[in-house]
């Protein structure tokens, strides 16, 4: 079976990404072949393509961590030809056809489009793992979510409310604040330059923070934590390259100036910092499958897909995501 996929010979520059065509061999035992209908984009794709991601493959690779589609062939009893599915993959998602073990697939939920299915797995897993597994979220908690209008942020806001806690979002523009209001999210701050002073002025104290921004924003959130509070870090958008390849000098300066937390101070203040990279869960198949099943009990509404691009316009979709002006998920459609 022939497939079309986006491929880069090596990381370092998003402009190296090109379309290639190749043949798939015979499907391996206990695997499923999926004709992909939509692909979800993530900031991890940009960081991998520019070589700033710790899990970036060495040499050439196809980016992409999530997809949805229709089963074209199956050598497992779990799925049959014609089944609609969504799935996760440790790279390789920017493709028209993908072979995968059945454990990394889930049935496409009723009422979900393929675009919504491709928007669901990675960012919902990120939010759920941060809130439930690491954050030990309780109904009494007040939770601050940075970049609340992004893919992870929207799923986190939904999960927090579903779990009975209080959600406070932060965004960079009034347009995003207004968008969140239409979804019933009334406690949303437009971040000011001096975010620490803003939080103090608003009298905001929180039990849990989900942060994918970093820098001064992250430190301000940590300082606003209540005793026993937890800062959960899942990304560092401040390091997103300003162009198609990194400016290593600027990145180095930001790295040197990044927030630093002293464990002795954390003992005194009774606060903690946790950070994770979801891709490492890929090897723990049973645990990953359990998370996928558990989180669906809390997310009955499909994710918001804010931007759709044809598959052959992946570079334009990546550029839009890199600029940080998106609301909801960016997906490629086939």
Secondary structure, DSSP 8 states (H G I E B T S, - for coil): -EEEEEEBSSSS-GGG-EEEEEE-----TTEEEEEEEEEE--HHHHHHHTT--TT--SS-B---SEEEEEEEEESSTT--TT-EEEEE-SS--SBSEEEEEGGGEEE--TT--HHHHHHHHHHHHHHHIIIIIIS---TT-EEEEESTTBHHHHHHHHHHHHTT-EEEEEESSHHHHHHHHHTT---EEE--SSHHHHHHHHT--EEEEEESS-HHHHHHHHHTEEEEEEEEE---GGGS-SSSS--HHHHHHHHHTS----HHHHHHHT-EEEE--GGGGGG-HHHHHHHHHHHTTT--S---EEEEEEGGGHHHHHHHHHHT---BEEEEE-
